[in-house]
Amino acid sequence: MVADRPFQIKPSIVSMRTRNPIRAIVDNLKVKPNPEKEFISLALGDPTTFGNFKLHESCLDAVKSQLESYKANGYPPSTGTEQARAAVAQAYTHPQAPLTSADVILASGCSDALNLCIGALANEGQNILLPAPGFSLYETLASSKGIECRFYDLQPHRSWEIDLNHLETLVDENTAAILVNNPSNPCGSVYSKQHLLDILAVAEKHRLPIISDEIYADMAFTGHEFLPIATLTTTVPILTTGGLAKKYLVPGWRLGWVLVHDRNGALEQVRKGLINLSQLILGPNSLIQAALPDILKAPKSFYEETMEQLVKNANVSEKLLTGIPGLRPVFPQGAMYLMVEIDTSRFKNIKDDLEFVEKLAEEESVLCLPGKCFRCKGNFIRIVFTPPVEKSQRFSHVVLHSPPPSSITSSMTNKHGSRTGKKPAPKKQKLLSELLTVPRNAMQRALMEAALDESDFEEEDPLPGKDDSQSQGLSDLLGLFQAQFKKRSVQRTKKAESEHEGKLQMTVEQSRSYIAEREEERDDKIEGRKRKYEETWEHQATTMAAFRTNYERVLKGWAAIIDLLDTHYAGTFKSRQEFHVDMDEQSKLFP
């Protein structure tokens, strides 16, 4: 009987092919944080996690005002209210990429905006080109729709620029779009104008639209300029996604948008598709939509303070990580992420980035994400530098200063290839034993490391004798530490000066390049105005010549008419005279 059969309910195909790579990797990590230490996550890209980044009061006031008005509680249009869309268009319009409210579709966060774009451009069985490393949600959205994901390489040695040659090898007749993320998550890169033009050239060549994820728009560090890619082309169709989450520090408010940049009507049908897809969730929440025009008016000082703090945190993180053997940070140019390369040959019993993350969490309760979550080649970790500085410092102190034995710290390899966790020579073992009788703080451990470095310390160096008192031995040991610390300080100072000189030279070159670009733009503008004036003058001269020709024709026409009238009237007058003469003669015949 049917009633005796158990229920057998199968999940849908879409649900089963929906997969988040981050969850797939992180959920399988064998991580048990150390209960004796405070858990610190450097993994989540949420600027609100630690409370040190706060939205501006004007944004709160805008939401509060709409909440108390009782006018923002109903269903809005699926694409967003006219007032909200007009506010976004006004905020993001550009002379080279003009926008109106008709070009804006609101979404439930930037993630939903990306979902709309991918769904409107690609069909099941087609493919889309995605960055690697890149935000894992791109793959989740595309795969759930049966769209093939093809990953183009980013180059860490070139500040994570796109490998354009590799990108082109992935294009075929089934390619639906290229997705570009600038500024980048997870890389923190900000693309130059020239690189963006090179990307556009590839899209132009293959007649492909671009989905430009610009959720980190304007979040570029000093010396780097963010340029919306749509401002650099009049031909390539572009769907730009953005939202409030990062720049306005409110990811939980879930309001994003799609900007349709289409100068030539290539996206006319896609625009209709976006509108249709927006009806699946009937638009983002009405309260934030109603407050959006005022939220977007937050003062410039608010963004400047946010970026100042992000730059400070990035500098601190880079400085701390640079001093750790086996780790190489790739300094970010924007956003809120830092990629760090791991040299696994410098660590014992750590084969890849996954094991590094596991051991770091188990031993020190510090969590970051392995590069494999973002399809990153090699061994990298991604660190979020939004936490307060003192929490970010935990990462470097963990690796540099944790006492042995530790699967991470005891396996550190110094620059000469020796293991700091290796059993020291007898005299060094004596020093280590005496040191362990003294309470150790971070500075003492750093001094210990300097003193035990084989490159600075030979076996025949004088050591405290067996007959010396413990206080004398510790005194000599302290003197030795001070000498070693001084030597290290001099070395680090020279290194810092060298690095500063290099960065200064780079800044000078960047300034020269910037000035050259501005001069070129100025010359182009002058030349353009000159051409415009010449074209205007030529047009006016042509118009005057045509007017003169027409005027002369009119004069000739009137002259011909006058001559014709003169001839006509003259003939008429002559005929009348002849008539009268004839009548006079006839009157004579008939008196």
Residue pairs with C-beta under 8 A, 6 or more apart in sequence:
14 144
14 145
17 143
17 144
17 146
18 140
18 143
18 144
19 139
19 140
19 143
20 136
20 137
20 140
21 136
21 139
21 140
21 373
21 374
21 375
22 136
22 369
22 373
25 354
25 370
25 372
25 373
26 369
26 373
29 354
29 357
29 358
29 361
30 358
31 357
31 358
31 361
31 362
31 367
32 361
32 362
33 39
33 361
33 362
33 365
33 367
34 362
34 363
34 364
34 365
37 364
37 365
38 365
39 365
39 367
40 365
40 366
40 367
40 387
40 391
40 394
41 49
41 367
42 366
42 367
42 368
42 383
42 384
42 385
42 387
42 392
42 395
43 367
43 368
43 369
43 382
43 384
44 384
45 185
45 336
45 337
45 384
45 386
46 251
46 386
47 53
47 246
47 249
47 251
47 336
47 386
48 249
48 250
48 251
48 252
49 386
49 387
50 386
50 387
50 388
50 391
52 309
52 386
52 387
52 388
53 249
53 306
53 309
53 386
54 249
55 248
55 249
55 250
55 298
56 298
56 299
56 302
58 294
58 295
58 297
58 298
58 299
59 248
59 250
59 291
59 294
59 295
59 298
61 294
62 291
62 294
62 295
63 287
63 288
63 291
63 295
65 291
65 294
66 72
66 287
66 290
66 291
67 287
69 290
71 290
72 286
72 287
72 289
72 290
72 291
73 286
73 287
74 286
75 282
75 286
76 84
76 282
76 283
76 284
76 286
76 289
77 283
78 275
78 278
78 279
78 281
78 282
78 283
79 85
79 104
79 105
79 106
79 274
79 275
79 278
79 283
80 104
80 105
80 106
80 257
80 283
80 284
80 289
81 106
81 286
81 289
81 290
82 101
83 290
83 292
83 293
84 106
84 289
84 290
84 292
84 293
85 101
85 102
85 104
85 105
85 106
85 257
86 100
86 101
86 104
86 293
87 292
87 293
87 296
88 99
88 101
88 104
88 106
88 257
88 259
88 292
88 296
89 99
89 100
89 101
89 103
89 104
89 259
90 296
91 296
92 99
92 228
92 240
92 242
92 259
93 99
93 100
94 228
94 230
94 231
96 230
96 231
96 232
96 234
97 228
97 230
97 231
97 261
99 259
99 261
103 259
103 260
103 261
103 262
104 257
104 258
104 259
104 260
105 113
105 116
105 257
105 258
105 260
105 274
105 275
105 278
106 255
106 256
106 257
106 278
106 283
106 284
106 289
107 113
107 115
107 116
107 241
107 243
107 255
107 256
107 257
107 258
107 278
107 283
107 284
108 254
108 255
108 256
108 281
108 283
108 284
108 285
109 243
109 245
109 251
109 254
109 255
109 256
109 284
110 213
110 215
110 241
110 242
110 243
110 245
110 256
111 137
111 141
111 256
112 254
112 256
112 281
112 284
113 241
113 242
113 243
113 256
113 257
113 258
114 137
114 138
114 141
114 211
114 213
114 241
115 141
116 258
116 274
116 277
116 278
117 177
117 211
117 239
117 241
117 258
117 274
118 128
118 138
118 141
118 142
118 145
118 147
118 177
118 179
118 211
119 141
119 145
119 273
119 277
120 239
120 270
120 273
120 274
120 277
121 128
121 176
121 177
121 209
121 211
121 239
121 270
122 128
122 142
122 145
122 147
122 176
122 177
123 147
123 176
124 145
124 146
124 147
125 146
125 147
125 148
125 174
126 147
126 148
126 174
126 175
126 176
127 147
127 148
127 149
127 150
127 170
127 172
127 174
127 175
127 176
128 138
128 142
128 147
128 148
128 149
128 150
128 175
128 176
128 177
128 178
128 179
129 150
129 151
129 152
129 167
129 170
129 171
129 175
129 177
129 178
129 179
130 138
130 139
130 142
130 149
130 150
130 151
130 152
130 179
131 138
131 151
131 152
131 154
131 162
131 179
131 180
131 181
131 184
132 151
132 152
132 153
132 154
132 374
132 375
132 376
132 377
133 154
133 160
133 186
133 187
133 339
133 371
133 374
133 375
133 376
133 380
134 151
134 154
134 179
134 181
134 184
134 185
134 186
134 374
134 375
135 181
135 185
135 186
135 213
135 374
136 373
136 374
136 375
138 149
138 179
138 213
139 149
139 375
142 148
142 149
143 149
147 176
148 174
150 170
150 175
151 375
152 162
152 163
152 166
152 167
152 170
153 162
153 163
153 166
153 377
154 160
154 161
154 162
154 163
154 184
154 187
154 189
155 161
155 162
155 163
156 187
156 330
156 339
156 341
156 378
156 380
159 189
159 330
159 333
160 184
160 187
160 188
160 189
160 330
160 339
161 189
161 191
161 195
162 180
162 195
162 199
164 198
164 199
164 202
167 178
167 202
168 202
168 206
171 202
171 206
171 208
175 206
175 208
176 208
176 209
177 208
177 209
177 210
177 211
178 199
178 202
178 203
178 208
178 209
178 210
178 211
179 210
179 211
179 212
179 213
180 199
180 210
180 211
180 212
180 213
180 229
181 212
181 213
182 189
182 190
182 191
182 196
182 212
182 213
182 214
182 216
182 226
182 229
183 189
183 190
183 214
183 216
183 217
183 219
183 220
183 226
183 333
183 334
183 335
184 190
184 216
184 335
184 337
185 215
185 216
185 335
185 337
186 337
186 339
186 369
186 371
186 374
186 376
186 382
187 330
187 332
187 337
187 339
188 314
188 330
188 332
188 333
188 334
188 335
188 336
188 337
188 338
188 339
189 332
189 333
189 334
190 220
190 221
190 224
190 225
190 226
190 333
190 334
190 335
191 199
191 227
193 225
193 227
193 232
193 517
196 227
196 229
196 232
197 232
199 210
199 229
200 210
200 229
200 232
200 233
200 236
202 208
203 209
203 210
203 236
204 233
204 235
204 236
209 236
209 237
209 238
209 239
209 266
209 267
209 270
210 229
210 236
210 237
210 238
210 239
211 238
211 239
211 241
212 228
212 229
212 230
212 238
212 239
212 240
212 241
213 241
214 228
214 229
214 240
214 241
214 242
215 241
215 242
215 243
215 245
215 246
215 256
216 246
216 247
216 334
216 335
216 336
217 226
217 228
217 242
217 247
218 226
218 247
218 303
219 226
219 246
219 247
219 307
219 310
219 334
219 335
219 336
220 226
220 333
220 334
221 307
221 310
221 311
221 314
221 332
221 333
221 334
222 311
223 333
223 507
223 510
224 333
224 334
226 334
228 240
229 238
229 240
230 238
230 240
230 259
230 261
234 263
234 264
235 263
235 264
237 261
237 262
237 264
237 266
237 267
237 270
238 261
238 262
239 258
239 259
239 260
239 261
239 267
239 270
240 258
240 259
240 261
241 256
241 257
241 258
241 259
242 256
242 257
242 259
243 255
243 256
243 257
244 250
244 251
244 253
244 255
244 256
244 288
244 295
245 251
245 253
245 256
246 335
246 336
247 303
247 306
248 295
248 298
249 306
253 285
253 288
254 284
254 285
254 288
255 284
255 285
255 288
255 289
255 292
256 284
258 274
260 267
260 270
260 271
260 274
262 268
262 271
283 289
288 295
310 336
310 385
310 386
312 389
313 385
313 386
313 387
313 389
313 392
314 331
314 332
314 338
314 385
316 385
316 389
316 392
316 393
317 329
317 338
317 383
317 385
317 392
317 395
318 329
318 331
318 338
320 392
320 393
320 395
320 396
321 327
321 329
321 338
321 340
321 383
321 395
321 396
322 329
323 396
323 400
324 396
324 399
324 400
325 346
325 412
325 413
325 414
325 415
326 342
326 343
326 344
326 346
326 347
326 412
326 413
327 340
327 341
327 342
327 343
327 399
328 340
328 341
328 343
329 338
329 339
329 340
329 341
330 338
330 339
330 340
330 341
331 338
332 338
332 339
332 385
336 384
336 385
336 386
337 382
337 383
337 384
337 385
338 382
338 383
338 384
338 385
339 371
339 376
339 380
339 381
339 382
339 383
340 380
340 381
340 382
340 383
341 378
341 379
341 380
342 350
342 353
342 356
342 379
342 380
342 381
343 379
344 350
344 351
344 352
344 356
344 379
345 413
346 412
346 413
347 356
347 408
347 411
347 412
347 413
348 407
348 410
348 411
348 419
348 421
349 355
349 407
349 411
350 356
350 359
350 407
350 408
350 411
352 370
352 372
352 379
353 370
353 371
353 372
353 379
353 380
353 381
354 370
354 372
356 370
356 379
356 381
356 408
357 367
357 368
357 369
357 370
357 381
359 407
359 408
360 366
360 367
360 368
360 395
360 398
360 408
361 367
363 398
363 402
363 406
363 407
363 408
364 394
364 398
364 402
366 394
366 395
366 398
368 381
368 382
368 383
368 384
368 395
369 381
369 382
370 380
370 381
370 382
371 377
371 378
371 379
371 380
371 381
371 382
373 382
374 382
383 392
383 395
385 392
397 442
398 408
398 409
399 408
399 409
399 412
400 409
400 445
400 446
400 449
401 409
401 442
401 445
401 446
402 408
402 409
403 409
403 440
403 445
404 410
404 420
404 421
405 421
406 421
409 420
409 421
410 419
410 420
410 421
411 419
411 421
412 419
412 420
412 421
413 419
413 420
414 420
414 453
414 454
414 455
415 455
416 454
416 455
418 454
420 449
420 452
423 429
424 431
424 432
424 452
425 459
427 459
427 461
427 463
428 452
428 457
430 463
430 464
431 451
431 452
431 463
431 477
431 480
432 448
432 452
434 464
434 470
434 473
434 474
434 477
435 444
435 448
435 477
437 470
438 444
438 474
440 448
446 485
447 481
447 484
447 485
448 481
450 456
450 481
450 484
450 485
450 487
450 488
451 457
451 477
451 480
451 481
451 484
453 484
456 484
456 487
456 488
457 484
463 476
464 472
464 473
464 476
464 477
468 476
